[in-house]
Amino acid sequence: MSLKFLQLSLENLRPWLTMLAVFWLLASVGLGWLVNSILIIFGLVLFAPVVAFFGFRWWLQRNLVTDQCPVCNYEFTGLNNTQLQCPNCGESLSVKQGNFQRFTPDGTIDVTAIEVPTKSLEDKS
């Protein structure tokens, strides 16, 4: 009976002995590293969103382009080096070097038409 009682009492003491071993290990190693790591994590949690906010603002100022559509002269905003569609006329546009340009696939020749008045043709004849 005493062996069984001793076994039951050791089973009840196991969590306490484990906790004592963990505290002894932490006390022998020192808790400075734990405090420093908590402070570093706390600093990163506070500092990272501020850096991300200002970094995103800087990136947006460099890549946001406001220009007019070359087809209908509607002014709107887009991101640099992207393809988009004019919200007014629906023309496919690409944004290159801070300007909107009509999107033409490779091999397409884009031609600009010029209006010729009829009077000038009749005068020369």
KOLDREN-505454 format. One record per residue (C-alpha): x, y, z; residue in three letters. Coordinates in steps of 0.2 Angstrom, whole numbers, plus 5000, padded with zeros to 4 digits. Layout:
BEGIN
+------+------+------+-----+
!   px !   py !   pz ! res !
+------+------+------+-----+
!    X !    Y !    Z ! ALA !
...
+------+------+------+-----+
***
This chain:
BEGIN
+------+------+------+-----+
!   px !   py !   pz ! res !
+------+------+------+-----+
! 5000 ! 5000 ! 5000 ! MET !
! 5014 ! 5012 ! 5004 ! SER !
! 5022 ! 5009 ! 4986 ! LEU !
! 5005 ! 5014 ! 4978 ! LYS !
! 5004 ! 5029 ! 4989 ! PHE !
! 5021 ! 5034 ! 4984 ! LEU !
! 5017 ! 5032 ! 4966 ! GLN !
! 5001 ! 5043 ! 4967 ! LEU !
! 5010 ! 5056 ! 4977 ! SER !
! 5024 ! 5057 ! 4963 ! LEU !
! 5011 ! 5058 ! 4949 ! GLU !
! 5003 ! 5073 ! 4959 ! ASN !
! 5020 ! 5081 ! 4960 ! LEU !
! 5026 ! 5079 ! 4942 ! ARG !
! 5019 ! 5096 ! 4936 ! PRO !
! 5026 ! 5105 ! 4951 ! TRP !
! 5043 ! 5097 ! 4948 ! LEU !
! 5043 ! 5101 ! 4929 ! THR !
! 5039 ! 5119 ! 4933 ! MET !
! 5053 ! 5120 ! 4946 ! LEU !
! 5065 ! 5112 ! 4933 ! ALA !
! 5060 ! 5126 ! 4920 ! VAL !
! 5062 ! 5140 ! 4933 ! PHE !
! 5079 ! 5133 ! 4938 ! TRP !
! 5085 ! 5132 ! 4920 ! LEU !
! 5079 ! 5150 ! 4917 ! LEU !
! 5088 ! 5156 ! 4933 ! ALA !
! 5104 ! 5147 ! 4929 ! SER !
! 5104 ! 5154 ! 4911 ! VAL !
! 5098 ! 5171 ! 4915 ! GLY !
! 5082 ! 5181 ! 4910 ! LEU !
! 5091 ! 5195 ! 4901 ! GLY !
! 5089 ! 5187 ! 4884 ! TRP !
! 5070 ! 5185 ! 4887 ! LEU !
! 5068 ! 5203 ! 4892 ! VAL !
! 5078 ! 5209 ! 4877 ! ASN !
! 5068 ! 5198 ! 4865 ! SER !
! 5052 ! 5204 ! 4872 ! ILE !
! 5057 ! 5222 ! 4870 ! LEU !
! 5063 ! 5219 ! 4852 ! ILE !
! 5047 ! 5210 ! 4847 ! ILE !
! 5037 ! 5224 ! 4855 ! PHE !
! 5047 ! 5237 ! 4846 ! GLY !
! 5045 ! 5228 ! 4829 ! LEU !
! 5026 ! 5227 ! 4832 ! VAL !
! 5026 ! 5246 ! 4835 ! LEU !
! 5039 ! 5251 ! 4822 ! PHE !
! 5035 ! 5240 ! 4807 ! ALA !
! 5018 ! 5248 ! 4803 ! PRO !
! 5025 ! 5265 ! 4803 ! VAL !
! 5039 ! 5260 ! 4791 ! VAL !
! 5027 ! 5251 ! 4780 ! ALA !
! 5015 ! 5267 ! 4779 ! PHE !
! 5029 ! 5279 ! 4774 ! PHE !
! 5037 ! 5266 ! 4762 ! GLY !
! 5020 ! 5264 ! 4754 ! PHE !
! 5017 ! 5283 ! 4752 ! ARG !
! 5035 ! 5285 ! 4745 ! TRP !
! 5031 ! 5271 ! 4732 ! TRP !
! 5014 ! 5278 ! 4728 ! LEU !
! 5021 ! 5295 ! 4725 ! GLN !
! 5034 ! 5288 ! 4713 ! ARG !
! 5022 ! 5277 ! 4703 ! ASN !
! 5006 ! 5286 ! 4703 ! LEU !
! 5003 ! 5295 ! 4686 ! VAL !
! 4990 ! 5308 ! 4682 ! THR !
! 4988 ! 5312 ! 4664 ! ASP !
! 4975 ! 5314 ! 4650 ! GLN !
! 4968 ! 5300 ! 4639 ! CYS !
! 4976 ! 5302 ! 4621 ! PRO !
! 4959 ! 5298 ! 4613 ! VAL !
! 4946 ! 5308 ! 4623 ! CYS !
! 4957 ! 5319 ! 4634 ! ASN !
! 4949 ! 5313 ! 4650 ! TYR !
! 4960 ! 5316 ! 4665 ! GLU !
! 4962 ! 5302 ! 4677 ! PHE !
! 4975 ! 5293 ! 4687 ! THR !
! 4985 ! 5276 ! 4685 ! GLY !
! 5000 ! 5267 ! 4691 ! LEU !
! 5016 ! 5268 ! 4681 ! ASN !
! 5021 ! 5253 ! 4670 ! ASN !
! 5003 ! 5245 ! 4670 ! THR !
! 4989 ! 5243 ! 4657 ! GLN !
! 4973 ! 5251 ! 4660 ! LEU !
! 4957 ! 5256 ! 4652 ! GLN !
! 4950 ! 5274 ! 4650 ! CYS !
! 4935 ! 5276 ! 4661 ! PRO !
! 4927 ! 5288 ! 4649 ! ASN !
! 4930 ! 5280 ! 4631 ! CYS !
! 4935 ! 5263 ! 4636 ! GLY !
! 4952 ! 5264 ! 4626 ! GLU !
! 4965 ! 5252 ! 4631 ! SER !
! 4980 ! 5262 ! 4637 ! LEU !
! 4997 ! 5258 ! 4644 ! SER !
! 5007 ! 5269 ! 4656 ! VAL !
! 5025 ! 5272 ! 4652 ! LYS !
! 5037 ! 5285 ! 4658 ! GLN !
! 5023 ! 5295 ! 4667 ! GLY !
! 5012 ! 5297 ! 4651 ! ASN !
! 4997 ! 5287 ! 4645 ! PHE !
! 4999 ! 5279 ! 4628 ! GLN !
! 4987 ! 5269 ! 4617 ! ARG !
! 4990 ! 5251 ! 4620 ! PHE !
! 4996 ! 5242 ! 4603 ! THR !
! 5002 ! 5224 ! 4603 ! PRO !
! 5019 ! 5221 ! 4595 ! ASP !
! 5018 ! 5222 ! 4576 ! GLY !
! 5004 ! 5234 ! 4576 ! THR !
! 5007 ! 5251 ! 4567 ! ILE !
! 4998 ! 5265 ! 4575 ! ASP !
! 4994 ! 5279 ! 4563 ! VAL !
! 4988 ! 5297 ! 4568 ! THR !
! 4976 ! 5304 ! 4555 ! ALA !
! 4977 ! 5322 ! 4549 ! ILE !
! 4962 ! 5332 ! 4543 ! GLU !
! 4964 ! 5340 ! 4527 ! VAL !
! 4953 ! 5354 ! 4522 ! PRO !
! 4944 ! 5353 ! 4505 ! THR !
! 4947 ! 5371 ! 4501 ! LYS !
! 4966 ! 5369 ! 4500 ! SER !
! 4964 ! 5355 ! 4487 ! LEU !
! 4953 ! 5365 ! 4476 ! GLU !
! 4964 ! 5380 ! 4477 ! ASP !
! 4979 ! 5370 ! 4470 ! LYS !
! 4970 ! 5363 ! 4455 ! SER !
+------+------+------+-----+
***
